[in-house]
């Protein structure tokens, strides 16, 4: 019992020390940003991210530092990552639009189905699907022990429809232009080509910060859906997925 208690105390102390160190590192990066040392601030934020401290505000701060350095690709990537963690982050959304406009970054087109599905987040759709499923299951089970009624059957049908619509919305969001395959071009004026060769015909020139949807990978190249509704190959080192 004493050994277990000592281990718990030791782990708590280690966690507290790590948290205190992270707070100091974050404060140091913020101070560097406030004093205009944006490269130092960006390095500090990136070190915190590499240590596993992921939160929307940290990615937002890194995006701001990269924006100040004129690195629109990394700025937009990190604003996108902030919004992936917190879709209701107004500052990240506003700065993302500003960086896109200034960097002339291209966006993937979304059809009306994806725009409609995007009215809610994946988390919200998941909760709605779960509630509708269990409600339908409860009402169905209740019918076995009571007299059937048109009202209860209608509730079951409505719950099934809500559950199905929520699952469809999740599938659409996860596989759409802003799903798991979304990546941001971090290189400057990257050329998408018809084949995995530097001398292959160019399909589209992608400014830093442009969106692509990665479809497959081959060696040092990725095959992607492009903002002009075409597809092409770009060097894997020229883009990063939003979801890490």
VEXTOR-909731 format. One record per atom (N, C-alpha, C): x, y, z; residue in three letters. Coordinates in steps of 0.02 Angstrom, whole numbers, padded with zeros to 5 digits, always signed. Example, Ala and Ser with C-alpha at 12.3 -4.5 7.8 and 13.67 -1.06 7.14 Angstrom:
2
+00660-00284+00390ala +00615-00225+00390ala +00660-00165+00390ala +00642-00112+00354ser +00684-00053+00357ser +00645+00002+00394ser 
This chain:
244
+00042-00060+00000unk +00000+00000+00000unk +00044+00063+00000unk +00097+00062+00040unk +00142+00119+00044unk +00177+00131-00023unk +00198+00074-00056unk +00231+00081-00120unk +00185+00111-00172unk +00122+00089-00172unk +00073+00116-00219unk +00062+00190-00207unk +00057+00209-00143unk +00047+00279-00126unk +00107+00322-00148unk +00167+00296-00138unk +00227+00332-00158unk +00230+00340-00234unk +00209+00288-00270unk +00209+00291-00343unk +00160+00344-00367unk +00101+00346-00337unk +00051+00396-00355unk +00077+00467-00342unk +00109+00476-00285unk +00137+00542-00268unk +00191+00561-00317unk +00234+00512-00336unk +00288+00525-00383unk +00261+00545-00452unk +00210+00507-00476unk +00180+00522-00541unk +00147+00591-00541unk +00114+00607-00486unk +00082+00672-00480unk +00134+00728-00481unk +00190+00717-00446unk +00243+00767-00445unk +00274+00777-00514unk +00284+00720-00550unk +00311+00724-00618unk +00264+00763-00664unk +00199+00747-00659unk +00149+00780-00701unk +00146+00855-00685unk +00150+00871-00621unk +00148+00942-00601unk +00209+00979-00627unk +00268+00946-00622unk +00330+00977-00646unk +00327+00989-00721unk +00302+00938-00758unk +00296+00944-00831unk +00248+01000-00850unk +00192+01004-00813unk +00143+01057-00827unk +00173+01126-00813unk +00210+01132-00759unk +00241+01196-00742unk +00293+01215-00795unk +00330+01165-00819unk +00380+01179-00871unk +00347+01201-00936unk +00290+01170-00953unk +00253+01189-01013unk +00226+01259-01007unk +00202+01276-00947unk +00176+01344-00936unk +00231+01396-00944unk +00290+01379-00919unk +00347+01426-00926unk +00366+01434-01000unk +00367+01377-01035unk +00385+01379-01106unk +00333+01418-01146unk +00270+01410-01129unk +00217+01446-01163unk +00222+01521-01149unk +00235+01538-01086unk +00244+01608-01068unk +00303+01639-01102unk +00357+01602-01109unk +00417+01627-01142unk +00403+01639-01216unk +00366+01593-01248unk +00348+01602-01319unk +00303+01662-01328unk +00255+01670-01283unk +00211+01729-01286unk +00249+01794-01278unk +00299+01794-01234unk +00339+01854-01223unk +00379+01870-01286unk +00407+01818-01317unk +00445+01828-01379unk +00400+01857-01433unk +00338+01832-01437unk +00291+01859-01487unk +00275+01932-01473unk +00263+01948-01410unk +00246+02017-01391unk +00303+02065-01406unk +00365+02039-01403unk +00423+02081-01416unk +00445+02081-01489unk +00405+02047-01531unk +00419+02048-01602unk +00470+01996-01625unk +00489+01951-01581unk +00535+01897-01600unk +00494+01837-01623unk +00466+01842-01683unk +00416+01795-01706unk +00445+01726-01721unk +00506+01723-01746unk +00537+01658-01760unk +00548+01619-01695unk +00571+01654-01644unk +00582+01623-01578unk +00515+01600-01549unk +00463+01642-01557unk +00397+01624-01532unk +00371+01562-01568unk +00378+01560-01633unk +00353+01503-01672unk +00389+01439-01651unk +00455+01443-01640unk +00492+01385-01618unk +00468+01360-01550unk +00454+01407-01506unk +00428+01389-01440unk +00361+01354-01444unk +00315+01381-01484unk +00250+01349-01493unk +00256+01280-01524unk +00301+01274-01574unk +00310+01210-01608unk +00339+01157-01561unk +00383+01177-01517unk +00411+01130-01468unk +00356+01104-01421unk +00311+01148-01401unk +00256+01128-01358unk +00210+01079-01394unk +00197+01092-01459unk +00155+01047-01498unk +00187+00979-01505unk +00253+00978-01518unk +00288+00915-01525unk +00287+00874-01460unk +00282+00908-01404unk +00279+00873-01339unk +00209+00846-01324unk +00162+00859-01369unk +00095+00831-01361unk +00045+00878-01331unk +00062+00941-01323unk +00015+00990-01295unk -00027+01020-01351unk -00079+00985-01369unk -00121+01008-01424unk -00183+01043-01397unk -00192+01104-01416unk -00255+01139-01403unk -00263+01194-01455unk -00324+01215-01465unk -00339+01262-01518unk -00301+01328-01511unk -00295+01352-01450unk -00261+01417-01439unk -00187+01413-01456unk -00155+01356-01442unk -00084+01349-01458unk -00073+01349-01534unk -00115+01313-01571unk -00109+01314-01644unk -00125+01383-01672unk -00172+01416-01640unk -00190+01485-01662unk -00130+01532-01652unk -00098+01527-01594unk -00039+01569-01581unk +00017+01555-01630unk +00027+01491-01645unk +00079+01473-01694unk +00061+01501-01763unk -00002+01497-01780unk -00024+01526-01844unk -00010+01600-01848unk -00023+01636-01793unk -00009+01708-01792unk +00065+01722-01800unk +00108+01683-01767unk +00180+01693-01772unk +00203+01681-01844unk +00178+01628-01875unk +00197+01612-01943unk +00170+01665-01992unk +00112+01691-01978unk +00084+01744-02020unk +00128+01806-02017unk +00152+01823-01957unk +00195+01882-01949unk +00261+01873-01986unk +00281+01810-01995unk +00343+01795-02032unk +00332+01792-02107unk +00270+01800-02129unk +00254+01797-02200unk +00249+01726-02226unk +00246+01677-02182unk +00241+01606-02201unk +00167+01588-02204unk +00134+01604-02260unk +00062+01594-02264unk +00042+01520-02262unk +00084+01477-02290unk +00069+01406-02289unk +00063+01380-02219unk +00113+01391-02177unk +00111+01366-02108unk +00059+01404-02067unk +00049+01468-02081unk -00001+01507-02045unk -00070+01477-02056unk -00087+01466-02119unk -00153+01439-02136unk -00161+01368-02109unk -00108+01328-02114unk -00110+01260-02088unk -00128+01260-02014unk -00096+01304-01976unk -00108+01303-01903unk -00174+01336-01884unk -00197+01384-01922unk -00265+01409-01910unk -00317+01354-01923unk -00304+01315-01975unk -00349+01258-01991unk -00347+01206-01935unk -00288+01194-01908unk -00283+01145-01853unk -00318+01170-01791unk -00314+01235-01779unk -00351+01264-01722unk -00426+01253-01731unk -00450+01265-01792unk -00522+01256-01805unk -00543+01183-01805unk -00497+01138-01822unk -00512+01067-01819unk -00525+01045-01747unk -00489+01076-01700unk -00498+01061-01629unk -00556+01100-01599unk -00566+01160-01624unk -00621+01202-01599unk -00653+01240-01657unk -00703+01209-01689unk -00735+01241-01748unk -00767+01308-01733unk -00778+01324-01669unk -00809+01387-01650unk -00757+01437-01623unk -00697+01435-01651unk -00643+01481-01630unk -00646+01541-01676unk -00678+01596-01656unk -00689+01653-01701unk -00624+01687-01724unk -00575+01692-01679unk -00512+01726-01698unk -00475+01685-01751unk -00473+01619-01742unk -00439+01577-01791unk -00474+01581-01859unk -00540+01582-01858unk -00578+01587-01920unk -00565+01653-01955unk -00565+01707-01917unk -00554+01773-01947unk -00483+01779-01975unk -00433+01756-01938unk -00364+01760-01962unk -00351+01713-02020unk -00386+01657-02021unk -00381+01611-02078unk -00403+01645-02142unk -00460+01679-02138unk -00485+01715-02197unk -00436+01771-02219unk -00408+01806-02170unk -00361+01859-02185unk -00299+01832-02219unk -00272+01777-02193unk -00212+01746-02221unk -00225+01719-02291unk -00284+01690-02301unk -00302+01664-02368unk -00305+01721-02419unk -00337+01775-02399unk -00343+01832-02446unk -00275+01861-02463unk -00234+01870-02411unk -00169+01901-02423unk -00122+01855-02463unk -00125+01790-02448unk -00082+01743-02483unk -00111+01717-02548unk -00174+01737-02564unk -00209+01715-02624unk -00212+01639-02629unk -00222+01608-02571unk -00227+01535-02568unk -00292+01511-02599unk -00289+01454-02631unk -00347+01425-02664unk -00383+01377-02618unk -00450+01375-02623unk -00490+01331-02581unk -00524+01277-02623unk -00533+01218-02594unk -00571+01165-02626unk -00644+01184-02628unk -00677+01165-02681unk -00748+01178-02686unk -00788+01126-02648unk -00840+01148-02615unk -00885+01102-02579unk -00953+01105-02612unk -00983+01046-02624unk -01049+01045-02654unk -01101+01061-02600unk -01164+01067-02621unk -01216+01088-02574unk -01228+01037-02518unk -01216+00973-02534unk -01226+00921-02483unk -01175+00931-02426unk -01112+00943-02445unk -01061+00953-02394unk -01071+01018-02356unk -01094+01069-02390unk -01108+01133-02354unk -01165+01123-02305unk -01215+01084-02324unk -01271+01071-02279unk -01248+01029-02220unk -01208+00978-02234unk -01183+00935-02180unk -01138+00974-02132unk -01105+01025-02158unk -01060+01065-02117unk -01095+01113-02069unk -01161+01114-02069unk -01197+01156-02022unk -01186+01133-01950unk -01168+01069-01942unk -01152+01042-01876unk -01083+01010-01880unk -01051+01002-01822unk -00986+00970-01820unk -00994+00894-01817unk -00939+00858-01828unk -00941+00785-01823unk -00961+00763-01753unk -00936+00799-01703unk -00953+00783-01633unk -01028+00791-01621unk -01056+00845-01646unk -01128+00857-01637unk -01170+00804-01673unk -01148+00786-01734unk -01184+00734-01771unk -01179+00667-01736unk -01122+00653-01707unk -01113+00590-01671unk -01159+00586-01611unk -01164+00641-01574unk -01209+00642-01516unk -01282+00633-01538unk -01301+00668-01592unk -01370+00663-01617unk -01385+00592-01640unk -01338+00560-01674unk -01349+00492-01698unk -01356+00444-01639unk -01315+00453-01588unk -01318+00408-01529unk -01384+00417-01492unk -01405+00479-01481unk -01468+00491-01446unk -01527+00462-01485unk -01528+00474-01551unk -01583+00449-01592unk -01585+00373-01593unk -01526+00342-01596unk -01523+00268-01597unk -01551+00239-01533unk -01527+00264-01475unk -01550+00236-01412unk -01623+00252-01398unk -01646+00310-01421unk -01717+00327-01413unk -01760+00279-01454unk -01740+00266-01517unk -01777+00220-01559unk -01777+00150-01529unk -01719+00129-01502unk -01715+00063-01471unk -01759+00058-01410unk -01762+00111-01370unk -01803+00111-01309unk -01878+00107-01327unk -01899+00147-01375unk -01970+00147-01395unk -01989+00080-01426unk -01943+00051-01466unk -01957-00014-01497unk -01965-00068-01443unk -01922-00068-01393unk -01927-00117-01339unk -01991-00106-01299unk -02010-00043-01292unk -02071-00028-01254unk -02134-00054-01289unk -02131-00057-01355unk -02189-00081-01393unk -02203-00155-01380unk -02152-00192-01362unk -02162-00264-01349unk -02202-00275-01285unk -02202-00226-01241unk -02236-00234-01177unk -02298-00190-01169unk -02317-00159-01222unk -02377-00116-01219unk -02412-00117-01286unk -02471-00088-01288unk -02510-00086-01349unk -02478-00038-01400unk -02476-00060-01461unk -02447-00019-01514unk -02491+00042-01528unk -02457+00095-01546unk -02493+00156-01565unk -02457+00190-01623unk -02496+00226-01662unk -02467+00260-01720unk -02416+00312-01698unk -02427+00343-01641unk -02381+00394-01616unk -02313+00366-01601unk -02311+00309-01569unk -02247+00278-01551unk -02210+00254-01613unk -02247+00227-01660unk -02216+00204-01722unk -02187+00263-01760unk -02223+00320-01759unk -02198+00380-01792unk -02134+00405-01758unk -02131+00400-01692unk -02071+00421-01656unk -02012+00377-01674unk -02024+00312-01681unk -01971+00266-01701unk -01945+00284-01771unk -01993+00296-01816unk -01974+00314-01885unk -01934+00379-01886unk -01955+00429-01847unk -01920+00493-01845unk -01850+00484-01816unk -01843+00443-01764unk -01778+00432-01734unk -01731+00397-01782unk -01758+00349-01820unk -01717+00314-01869unk -01693+00363-01923unk -01739+00407-01945unk -01720+00457-01996unk -01666+00504-01970unk -01673+00528-01907unk -01624+00573-01878unk -01556+00537-01872unk -01558+00475-01849unk -01497+00436-01841unk -01463+00426-01909unk -01502+00408-01959unk -01475+00397-02026unk -01446+00461-02056unk -01482+00517-02047unk -01459+00581-02074unk -01394+00602-02040unk -01389+00591-01975unk -01329+00609-01938unk -01269+00567-01960unk -01280+00503-01969unk -01226+00459-01992unk -01204+00479-02063unk -01252+00496-02105unk -01235+00519-02173unk -01195+00583-02171unk -01214+00629-02126unk -01177+00692-02119unk -01106+00679-02096unk -01097+00633-02048unk -01030+00616-02024unk -00988+00588-02081unk -01017+00542-02120unk -00981+00512-02177unk -00962+00566-02227unk -01008+00612-02240unk -00995+00665-02289unk -00939+00711-02266unk -00939+00729-02201unk -00888+00773-02175unk -00820+00740-02172unk -00819+00676-02153unk -00755+00641-02147unk -00724+00626-02215unk -00765+00619-02266unk -00739+00601-02332unk -00743+00658-02382unk -00766+00716-02360unk -00772+00773-02405unk -00709+00814-02409unk -00717+00873-02437unk -00659+00917-02448unk -00624+00937-02384unk -00661+00938-02328unk -00632+00960-02265unk -00628+00903-02215unk -00622+00842-02241unk -00618+00783-02198unk -00547+00765-02179unk -00538+00701-02165unk -00474+00676-02141unk -00418+00685-02192unk -00435+00688-02256unk -00384+00692-02309unk -00365+00764-02326unk -00395+00813-02292unk -00379+00884-02307unk -00307+00899-02290unk -00272+00931-02336unk -00202+00951-02324unk -00193+01022-02350unk -00142+01055-02324unk -00126+01124-02343unk -00057+01126-02377unk -00055+01160-02432unk +00009+01168-02468unk +00053+01216-02428unk +00111+01193-02408unk +00156+01235-02367unk +00213+01264-02408unk +00227+01236-02466unk +00278+01263-02510unk +00251+01322-02550unk +00296+01360-02580unk +00276+01418-02619unk +00269+01400-02693unk +00211+01418-02721unk +00197+01407-02792unk +00215+01336-02814unk +00184+01288-02780unk +00195+01217-02795unk +00156+01198-02857unk +00188+01163-02903unk +00155+01142-02964unk +00127+01072-02957unk +00062+01064-02968unk +00032+00998-02971unk +00042+00972-03042unk +00063+00909-03048unk +00082+00882-03113unk +00041+00819-03130unk +00043+00801-03194unk +00005+00742-03217unk +00038+00677-03197unk +00102+00679-03181unk +00139+00618-03163unk +00189+00634-03108unk +00218+00581-03080unk +00267+00589-03025unk +00336+00603-03053unk +00342+00660-03086unk +00407+00680-03114unk +00409+00756-03118unk +00467+00785-03105unk +00473+00857-03105unk +00463+00889-03174unk +00472+00848-03226unk +00464+00874-03294unk +00396+00856-03325unk +00351+00827-03284unk +00285+00811-03309unk +00244+00875-03318unk +00192+00870-03360unk +00151+00929-03374unk +00118+00956-03312unk +00119+01022-03304unk +00089+01055-03246unk +00014+01061-03255unk -00022+01045-03201unk -00096+01050-03201unk -00118+01116-03170unk -00086+01135-03116unk -00106+01196-03079unk -00049+01217-03034unk -00038+01283-03029unk +00010+01311-02982unk -00027+01328-02918unk -00003+01301-02863unk -00037+01309-02799unk +00001+01358-02754unk -00027+01416-02739unk +00005+01462-02692unk +00007+01431-02622unk +00054+01452-02581unk +00058+01428-02513unk -00008+01439-02476unk -00029+01389-02439unk -00092+01394-02402unk -00151+01365-02439unk -00143+01344-02501unk -00199+01316-02539unk -00219+01248-02511unk -00283+01232-02520unk -00309+01168-02496unk -00304+01115-02550unk -00289+01053-02528unk -00293+00995-02572unk -00323+00938-02532unk -00348+00889-02566unk -00374+00828-02534unk -00331+00770-02557unk -00293+00742-02511unk -00248+00687-02528unk -00287+00623-02542unk -00276+00595-02602unk -00312+00534-02622unk -00269+00472-02615unk -00204+00478-02628unk -00158+00422-02621unk -00087+00448-02617unk -00042+00404-02600unk +00029+00422-02594unk +00072+00372-02632unk +00125+00396-02663unk +00171+00353-02698unk +00241+00381-02689unk +00280+00348-02646unk +00348+00371-02633unk +00349+00441-02605unk +00383+00486-02639unk +00390+00555-02617unk +00336+00601-02646unk +00283+00571-02674unk +00230+00610-02706unk +00162+00592-02676unk +00116+00640-02680unk +00047+00627-02661unk +00002+00646-02719unk -00050+00605-02728unk -00100+00618-02780unk -00159+00651-02746unk -00181+00708-02772unk -00230+00748-02735unk -00283+00778-02780unk -00342+00788-02751unk -00394+00829-02783unk -00376+00902-02773unk -00383+00941-02826unk -00359+01010-02826unk -00417+01060-02825unk -00404+01123-02808unk -00458+01173-02806unk -00491+01187-02872unk -00460+01169-02928unk -00491+01182-02993unk -00530+01121-03018unk -00548+01075-02971unk -00586+01014-02987unk -00548+00965-03030unk -00482+00973-03034unk -00441+00924-03068unk -00401+00885-03016unk -00358+00840-03040unk -00316+00801-02995unk -00244+00803-03020unk -00197+00797-02974unk -00128+00799-02994unk -00082+00775-02939unk -00018+00768-02957unk +00033+00745-02910unk +00075+00804-02887unk +00089+00806-02822unk +00134+00857-02795unk +00183+00823-02747unk +00242+00853-02737unk +00289+00823-02689unk +00259+00819-02619unk +00268+00762-02587unk +00240+00752-02520unk +00266+00803-02470unk +00327+00827-02480unk +00356+00875-02434unk +00326+00945-02441unk +00284+00955-02492unk +00256+01021-02505unk +00188+01031-02473unk +00162+00981-02437unk +00096+00987-02407unk +00094+00949-02341unk +00051+00971-02296unk +00041+00936-02232unk -00033+00928-02219unk -00051+00870-02192unk -00121+00859-02174unk -00140+00904-02115unk -00202+00926-02116unk -00226+00967-02060unk -00231+00925-01997unk -00258+00865-02004unk -00264+00821-01945unk -00198+00784-01936unk -00168+00791-01877unk -00103+00762-01864unk -00110+00690-01840unk 
